Amino acid sequence: MAFSINAPSISSGYSSQTSSSQSLEKLSSGSRINHAGDDAAGLAISSRLSAQLGGFDAATRNAGNAISSIQVADGALNSLTKNIGRIQELTLQSANGSLNDQDRQALQAEAEQLVDESSRILEKTNFNGKELLTSDEDSTVQLENAGTEITIKGKDLAAEFKSLGFEDIDISSQAGATSALSVLDKTSEAVSSRASELGAVSNRIESTIESIASDKVNTAEAKSRISDADFAKVATELAASLIREKADIAVQAQANGQRSNVLRLLQP
């Protein structure tokens, strides 16, 4: 006499085990989509959103570096403003008719030191090796997408100072001091103009960073809704699968026991 195996029970048990494995994988990874078969369209969208999030991070770093370079330039411009202000004070003193030549020589000595220091600031100020005050070359801040960028206009402030005659200031005479006042006014105006330009660009970049941060949050939320596992739902599915597995095992054990009893009865 032939006995058939309870195939439906075995099939049901395999299905329950597969469901349990899938649930465990989702819980361990935290992702609803671990294979293309889980949700092919969702996986494609999630991958694009992940790449977009990486672009946001890169854009934020680029913008942050640009702001840092502007801050370095702004610090140098502040130092130049202080130096020019001090030279103007010395020049006004030298222009006073009550001073003698020896007094003006002392004022000229200090002015020369300040001019030299200002020239050093103009020549040496840089960020990551890129000169900030001696180049007319524009620099760009690459944002999250190709073609989206912010341009920081270059300006050779050192050349402008030289053309104005800043390096040749001579306040050792009353006439020289009077002439120097005009030069100092123009150089001071050039510094203020450059500071205003950089300040405007810095404000725009900071606004862009805030916008990128907002876009990143929204994109991350969208990706999460698509790809992240619903832990409550998956845990419930896992519990149900484990219960079915135990039930299948119990049914199979009972069927095996019944088959053994029949075989014993048929033995001579």
C-alpha positions as CSV (number, residue, x, y, z in Angstrom):
1,M,0.0,0.0,0.0
2,A,1.4,3.5,-0.9
3,F,1.1,6.6,1.2
4,S,1.3,10.2,-0.1
5,I,3.3,12.9,1.5
6,N,1.3,15.9,2.7
7,A,2.5,18.3,0.0
8,P,0.3,21.2,0.8
9,S,1.7,21.3,4.3
10,I,5.3,21.3,3.1
11,S,4.5,24.1,0.6
12,S,2.8,26.2,3.2
13,G,5.8,25.7,5.5
14,Y,8.2,26.9,2.8
15,S,6.1,29.9,2.1
16,S,6.0,30.9,5.8
17,Q,9.8,30.5,6.1
18,T,10.4,32.7,3.0
19,S,8.1,35.4,4.5
20,S,9.9,35.2,7.8
21,S,13.3,35.6,6.1
22,Q,12.1,38.6,4.1
23,S,10.7,40.2,7.2
24,L,13.9,39.6,9.1
25,E,15.9,41.1,6.3
26,K,13.8,44.3,6.3
27,L,14.1,44.6,10.0
28,S,17.8,44.2,10.0
29,S,18.5,46.5,7.1
30,G,15.7,49.0,8.0
31,S,14.9,49.1,4.3
32,R,11.7,48.0,2.6
33,I,13.5,47.5,-0.7
34,N,16.5,45.2,-0.4
35,H,16.3,43.7,-3.9
36,A,14.9,44.8,-7.2
37,G,12.2,42.2,-6.9
38,D,10.8,43.9,-3.8
39,D,9.8,47.1,-5.7
40,A,11.6,47.7,-9.0
41,A,10.1,51.2,-9.6
42,G,10.7,52.2,-6.0
43,L,14.3,51.1,-6.1
44,A,14.9,53.2,-9.2
45,I,13.4,56.3,-7.6
46,S,15.2,55.7,-4.3
47,S,18.5,55.4,-6.1
48,R,18.0,58.7,-7.9
49,L,17.0,60.4,-4.7
50,S,20.2,59.0,-3.0
51,A,22.3,60.5,-5.8
52,Q,20.4,63.8,-5.3
53,L,21.2,63.8,-1.6
54,G,24.8,63.3,-2.4
55,G,24.7,66.3,-4.7
56,F,23.2,68.4,-1.9
57,D,26.0,67.4,0.5
58,A,28.7,68.3,-2.1
59,A,27.0,71.7,-2.9
60,T,26.8,72.5,0.9
61,R,30.6,71.7,1.2
62,N,31.4,73.9,-1.8
63,A,29.3,76.7,-0.5
64,G,30.9,76.4,2.9
65,N,34.4,76.6,1.4
66,A,33.4,79.7,-0.6
67,I,32.1,81.4,2.5
68,S,35.4,80.5,4.3
69,S,37.4,82.1,1.5
70,I,35.3,85.2,1.7
71,Q,35.7,85.4,5.4
72,V,39.5,85.2,5.0
73,A,39.4,88.1,2.4
74,D,37.1,90.1,4.6
75,G,39.5,89.8,7.5
76,A,42.3,91.0,5.3
77,L,40.1,93.9,4.1
78,N,39.4,94.9,7.7
79,S,43.1,95.0,8.4
80,L,43.7,97.2,5.4
81,T,40.9,99.5,6.5
82,K,42.6,99.9,9.9
83,N,46.0,100.5,8.3
84,I,44.6,103.1,5.9
85,G,42.8,104.8,8.8
86,R,46.0,105.1,10.8
87,I,47.9,106.4,7.8
88,Q,45.2,109.0,7.3
89,E,45.6,110.1,10.9
90,L,49.4,110.4,10.4
91,T,48.8,112.3,7.1
92,L,46.5,114.8,8.8
93,Q,49.0,115.4,11.5
94,S,51.8,115.9,8.9
95,A,49.6,118.4,7.0
96,N,49.5,120.6,10.1
97,G,51.6,123.6,9.6
98,S,52.8,123.7,13.2
99,L,55.1,120.5,12.7
100,N,58.7,120.7,11.7
101,D,60.6,118.4,9.3
102,Q,61.8,116.1,12.0
103,D,58.3,115.5,13.3
104,R,57.1,114.7,9.7
105,Q,60.0,112.3,9.3
106,A,58.8,110.4,12.3
107,L,55.3,110.3,11.0
108,Q,56.6,109.1,7.6
109,A,58.6,106.3,9.2
110,E,55.4,104.9,10.8
111,A,53.4,105.5,7.5
112,E,56.0,103.5,5.6
113,Q,55.7,100.5,7.9
114,L,51.9,100.6,7.5
115,V,52.2,100.8,3.8
116,D,54.6,97.8,3.7
117,E,52.3,95.8,5.9
118,S,49.3,96.7,3.7
119,S,51.2,95.5,0.7
120,R,52.1,92.3,2.4
121,I,48.4,91.7,3.2
122,L,47.4,92.3,-0.4
123,E,50.1,89.9,-1.7
124,K,49.9,87.1,0.8
125,T,46.1,86.8,1.5
126,N,45.0,83.4,0.1
127,F,42.7,80.5,0.7
128,N,43.9,77.0,-0.1
129,G,46.7,78.6,-2.2
130,K,44.3,80.7,-4.2
131,E,45.1,84.4,-4.1
132,L,42.2,86.5,-3.0
133,L,43.3,90.1,-3.4
134,T,45.7,90.0,-6.3
135,S,43.7,88.4,-9.1
136,D,41.0,89.5,-11.5
137,E,40.1,85.8,-12.1
138,D,36.5,84.9,-11.3
139,S,35.8,81.8,-9.1
140,T,32.6,79.7,-9.2
141,V,30.7,77.9,-6.5
142,Q,29.3,74.6,-8.0
143,L,25.9,73.8,-6.5
144,E,23.9,70.5,-6.6
145,N,23.2,70.3,-10.3
146,A,25.3,70.9,-13.4
147,G,24.9,74.5,-14.6
148,T,23.8,75.8,-11.3
149,E,26.6,77.9,-9.8
150,I,27.4,81.2,-8.1
151,T,30.2,83.4,-9.5
152,I,32.5,85.4,-7.3
153,K,33.9,88.2,-9.3
154,G,37.7,88.6,-9.0
155,K,39.4,91.9,-8.3
156,D,43.1,92.7,-8.3
157,L,43.1,95.1,-5.4
158,A,46.9,95.2,-5.2
159,A,47.1,96.5,-8.7
160,E,44.5,99.1,-8.0
161,F,46.4,100.3,-4.9
162,K,49.5,100.5,-7.0
163,S,47.8,102.5,-9.7
164,L,46.5,105.0,-7.2
165,G,50.0,105.6,-5.8
166,F,49.4,104.0,-2.4
167,E,53.0,102.6,-2.3
168,D,54.5,106.0,-3.1
169,I,52.8,107.9,-0.3
170,D,55.2,110.5,1.2
171,I,54.0,112.6,4.1
172,S,57.5,113.9,5.0
173,S,56.4,117.3,3.8
174,Q,53.3,119.4,4.2
175,A,52.6,119.3,0.4
176,G,53.1,115.6,0.2
177,A,50.7,115.0,3.1
178,T,48.1,117.1,1.4
179,S,48.5,115.1,-1.8
180,A,48.4,111.8,0.1
181,L,45.0,112.5,1.6
182,S,43.4,112.1,-1.9
183,V,45.2,108.8,-2.5
184,L,44.1,107.5,0.9
185,D,40.5,108.4,0.3
186,K,40.5,106.5,-3.0
187,T,42.2,103.4,-1.6
188,S,39.8,103.4,1.4
189,E,36.9,103.6,-1.1
190,A,38.3,100.7,-3.1
191,V,38.6,98.5,0.0
192,S,35.0,99.4,1.1
193,S,33.7,98.7,-2.4
194,R,35.4,95.2,-2.4
195,A,34.1,94.4,1.0
196,S,30.6,95.3,-0.1
197,E,30.9,93.1,-3.2
198,L,32.1,90.1,-1.1
199,G,29.4,90.7,1.5
200,A,26.7,90.6,-1.0
201,V,28.0,87.3,-2.5
202,S,28.4,85.9,1.0
203,N,24.8,86.7,1.8
204,R,23.6,85.0,-1.4
205,I,25.7,81.9,-0.7
206,E,24.3,81.6,2.9
207,S,20.8,81.9,1.5
208,T,21.6,79.1,-0.9
209,I,22.9,76.9,1.9
210,E,19.6,77.4,3.7
211,S,17.7,76.5,0.6
212,I,19.8,73.4,-0.1
213,A,19.3,72.3,3.5
214,S,15.6,72.6,3.2
215,D,15.6,70.7,-0.2
216,K,17.8,68.0,1.4
217,V,15.3,67.4,4.3
218,N,12.4,67.2,1.9
219,T,14.3,64.8,-0.4
220,A,15.4,62.6,2.5
221,E,11.8,62.4,3.7
222,A,10.6,61.4,0.2
223,K,13.3,58.7,0.0
224,S,12.4,57.5,3.5
225,R,8.7,57.1,2.5
226,I,9.7,55.1,-0.5
227,S,12.4,52.8,0.8
228,D,12.4,52.7,4.6
229,A,10.7,49.7,6.3
230,D,7.5,50.2,8.3
231,F,8.8,48.5,11.5
232,A,5.4,48.0,13.1
233,K,4.0,46.4,9.9
234,V,7.0,44.2,9.3
235,A,7.2,43.1,12.9
236,T,3.5,42.1,12.7
237,E,4.1,40.2,9.5
238,L,7.1,38.5,11.1
239,A,5.0,37.4,14.1
240,A,2.3,36.1,11.9
241,S,4.8,34.2,9.8
242,L,6.4,32.6,12.9
243,I,3.0,31.5,14.1
244,R,2.2,29.9,10.7
245,E,5.6,28.2,10.8
246,K,4.9,26.7,14.2
247,A,1.4,25.7,13.1
248,D,2.8,24.0,10.0
249,I,5.4,22.1,12.0
250,A,2.7,21.0,14.4
251,V,0.5,19.8,11.6
252,Q,3.3,18.0,9.9
253,A,4.4,16.3,13.1
254,Q,0.8,15.2,13.6
255,A,0.6,13.8,10.1
256,N,3.9,12.0,10.5
257,G,2.7,10.5,13.8
258,Q,-0.5,9.3,12.2
259,R,1.4,7.7,9.3
260,S,3.7,5.9,11.8
261,N,0.7,4.5,13.6
262,V,-0.8,3.1,10.4
263,L,2.5,1.5,9.5
264,R,2.7,-0.2,12.9
265,L,-0.8,-1.6,12.5
266,L,0.1,-3.1,9.1
267,Q,3.2,-4.8,10.4
268,P,2.7,-8.5,10.9
